[in-house]
Amino acid sequence: MTLRRPGAHRAQDRGAALILVIWAIGLMAVIAALIARDSHLDALEGNRLRDAVSSDMLVESGRRIALARLALPQGDRFGGFPIVCDTDSGRIIINARPITAFIDLNASQEETLASLFAVLGARGPDAARYAARIADYRDGDTRSRVGGAENTDYAREGLPHGPANRPFTRTGEISEVLGLPAELIAAALPYITVHSHTPQVDPVFASTEVLAALNNNSALGGTPQEGGAFALAPDEFVSTFAGEPVVIEILAQTRSGFRSGIAATYWSPAGVYSGPRRLVEERAAGPDPVLPVGVALPSPIPCY
């Protein structure tokens, strides 16, 4: 028979109680940390939601400013754009360019598209293949060109659709073309359109990337200038935004640094120099504005 010293049971009880207390304190600390984390996440989510709403309001303000400016008689070749203005909520960058500043997916030569993809970082053979697949997507036949893709190629990749075999109806439709990397599509969207219906590009409003793609290319159909760029003949210029679609780019940044942006294509009746315009296409834009070569952002002014 084992004998225990007097008080041994009491010591064991105290030890067990101490362990329970420590465990309970630890559990409470974990619960408190979880509550604090959830509260922090809720606060962050609330801040993000508030910033998103504020940014959307800034974008809509920029849209109204741009459309109001376009409704006025054009005072200069650039129509008074770009604009940088501030409100109590943040800063808005607004720019407008005629649709002829962009490369048309339907009207441009296959070589022009390949050149653009190469400018945006695609390797030469890959750029040519991507352009061939766009050409196969938009043409009206079912014959696959070198590097292109037709119905059998789409089916082989398990896609539920094939090439449209008709012109693109919206710029974002480029994502339906087989094999084009998503990052290349995102990089190309600021420089392409389906609404100019011409292979010609106005270099006065074209970006550095577009001019690089068109350099030494006959797509412009204009007069060569210094450095291999092109310019339309002077008598071809009537008014920057008269009777043709215009792309309005609006970038907004709240005071907290939250950013958002859109690029919206608006149509105006033929021959109309100013007045109401109809929205035909819209996509996300940013984070940086796309400006004509040689054009810089002006100093900020009050928006209103």
N, C-alpha and C positions, 0 to 999 in steps of 0.2 A: 504493500500500500504506500502510495506517494503522498508525502505531506507537503503542503504549500505554506509558505510564510504568511503570517497575518498581513492582510492588506493587499495580497497579490491580486485578488479578484478586483478590488477597487482600482488598482493601477491599470489592469487590462481594460476595464470599463472606460476609464479616463482616456486611454489610448485610442480605443475604438471611437469614442465620442469626438476626439480631436480629428481623427481621419474623416469622419462624417462632416464636421464643420469645414474642414479644408476643401473637401469635395463639393460641398454646397456653395462655398465662396467661389470656387472655380467655375461651377455651373452658372452662377449668377453673373460672373464676369463675362463668360461666353455669351450669355443671353443679352447682356448690356452691349457687348460689342456688335452683335448681330443687329440689335435695334438701332445702334448708332450708324452702322453701315447702311441699313435700309433707309434711314432718315437722310443720310448723305446722298444716296442714290436717288431718292425721291426729289431732293433739292436740285441735284444735277439735272434730272429729267425735266423738272419744272423750269429750270433756267434754259435748257435747250429748247423746250417748247416755246417759251416766251421769246427767245432769240429768233426761232424759226418764223414765228408769227410776225415779229417786228421786221425781219428781213423781207418776208413776203410783201409787207406793206410798203417797204422802201422800193421794191421792184415795181409794184403797181404804180407808185408815185412816179418812178422813172418812165414807165410806159406812157402815162398821161402827159408828162413833160415832152417826151419824144414826139408823140402824135400831135400835140399842140404846136410844136416847132415845125413839124412837117406840113401842117395846115397853113402856115404862113408863106407868103411869097419868098422865094429863095434869094437871100441877099448875097450869097457867094457860092463858089463851086462846091464847097463842102457842106452847105446848108446849115452852118452854125454848129456843126459837130466836130469832135466829141465835146461832151459836157462833163464836168466834175462838179458836183454840188453837195452841200452838207445840210442836214436837218438835225433836229434835236436827237433823233434816233440813230443817226449814222450817216454814212457817205454813199452817194450813188454815182456810178460812172455810166454815162449814156453815150452810145454811138449809133450812127445810122449810115449804112452804105447801100448803094444800088446793087441789085441782084447780079449785075454784070461784073461785080468784084469777085465773084465766086466761079469755081469750075463746075460746069453742069455735067452731072452723071450721065445724062442721056445724049447730049450733043457733043461732048468732048471726044477726041480721038483716044483710042486705046493707049497710044504712046503717051499722051498727056497724063492720063490716070496713073500709068506706071511711073512716070516721072514724079508725080506728086507723092506716091507711096515711097519712092526712093528718097525724096527730100525728107520725109517723115521717119526715115530710119530703116525701111525694109531693104533687104539685100536685092541686088539687081534681078536675079532669076525669080525670086519670090514676088517682087513688085510686078514683073511682067505677068506672072501667073495670076495674081490677084486681079489685074486689069483685064486679062482674058476671061476670067470668070464673071466679071461684071458685064463684059461685052456679050457673053453667052446668055446671061440672065436677061438682058434688055432686048436682044435681037429676036426676030420673029420666027427663027427656024429651030430645028432640033439637032443640028449638026454641031458637034463639039470641035472648037478650034484648038490649036496647040496650047496646052496649059489650061484650057477652059473646063467647063463642067456642064453637063446636061442631065436629063432625068435619071439615067442609069447611075450616074455618079452620086446624085442626091440619095437615091434609093439604097445604094451600097453603103452609105454612111448612116442609114436608118432614119433619115429625115422624112417627115410626113408630107413635104412639099418638094417641088422641083423649081427650076427657074421659071420666072413669070412669062418669059418670051414676049415681053411687051416693055415699053418704057417704064422707068421708075415713076411712081405717083407721089412718093414722099421721100425725103432725104434719108430718114431713118430706115427705109426699106433696104438699105445697103447691108444691114445686119442679117438679112435673109439669104445673102449670097454665100454659097458653100466655101468654107475654108478661110475666110477672112478673119484674122485674129481680132478679138474684142478690143485690145489695146490700140490696134491700128485704126479700127473704125472710130474709136473715141478721139484719136489724134486727128483724123481726117475730117470729122464733122464740121469744125469751124471754117473749113475752106471749100466745101462742096454744097451744091444745091441741085434741085430738079426743076427750078422755076425760071431760069433765064432763057432756056430753049435756044441757046446759041453757043457755038464753040468760042466765040470772041469774049475777051475779058478786058475790062477797062483798067489799065495799069495805074491810073491815078488813084484808084481806091483799093487796088489789090494789095494783099499782105505780102510780106517778104517770102513766105512759103509758096504762095501762088505764083509770084513772079519767078521764083527759082524753078518751079516746075515748068513754067512756060518759056523760060529763057532759051533762045535759039530754036523755038518751036513755031511753026507757022500758024498755030491755032489762033493767035491774036488777029491775024490778017491786017496788021497795021504797019507803021513805018519804023524800022529799026532805029534805036537811039543809042546813046553812049552806054557802054557796058552790056550791050546785048538785050536790053529791055525794049519794050515796044510802047508806042502811044497811038491812040486813034487819031485820025486826021482831025484838025481843028473844026472843020465844018460838020463833023459828025456829032459834036457836042451841042445839045440843045439846052437841056436843063438836067441837073443831077438826078432829081427824083421825079421827073415828069413822066407820068403814064407807064411806069414800070414798077415791078415789085421792089420793095426795100426791106433790108434786114436790119432790125433794131436790136442792138445788144445792150442789155441792162445788167450791171453788176452792182450788188449791194453789200455793204459791210456794216454791221451794227457796232455800237460803241464798245461792246464786249469782244469784238473780233469775229463774230459769226458771219459767214459769207454765203451768198447764193447768187444765182444769175440765170437769165434766160436769153435766148436769141430767137426772135419772133419775125417771121416773114409776113409782110403785109402787101396786099395788092391794091392798086388804084386804077380807076378807069383809064383807058387809053386816051392820051392827049390832055389829061387833067393835071395841071401843075400843082394843085393843092386841093385839100378837101378830105372827106372821110375815106378811110382805108379799111379793107376787109382782111382779117387774120386768116391766113391759109396754112400756117405751120408754126410750130413752136417746139423748142428743145432746151435742155439745160445748157448753160454756158459758164465760162470761167475756169479757173479763178482769175486769169489775167485777160484784159481786153485784147481783141484782134484789131489792129490799126493799120491804115494804109502806110506804105513805105514812106518814111520821112516825116510822119505826123506824130507828135507827142501829146500827151495829156496836158491840158491847161491847168492853171492854178484853180483851186476850189473856190466856188462862189456859193452864196446861199441859194437853196433850191427855190424858195418862195420869198 
